[in-house]
């Protein structure tokens, strides 16, 4: 199955989706939580099952409770140096990479590649540029 046509029906963990979003080129140090939430929210229209996450739109703005908790936890452990825009420390990037490498072993590396492609598409569609 090529990553251009793949649809991810299985539920990826919220942590995997969020770590992938934070590691999308151009996100770290540039986007606010609401902008990252909008990227994640758009995934459901791109064939990615995000049903395990609490993401919603209100008044044109996106919100994702799982993202807020994840980034707050990173910040409390010193893995994020700023919350607006979200800025990961080098240890924070290592933590996200570990989540993604563990997910590649537990879930499926091809699905993670599709997820990464879909996040980049969402990033670009929203007018964000690396």
Beta strands, then each sheet from edge to edge (+ up, - down):
strand 1: 55-58
strand 2: 61-64
strand 3: 80-83
strand 4: 86-88
sheet 1: 1+ 2-
sheet 2: 3+ 4-
end
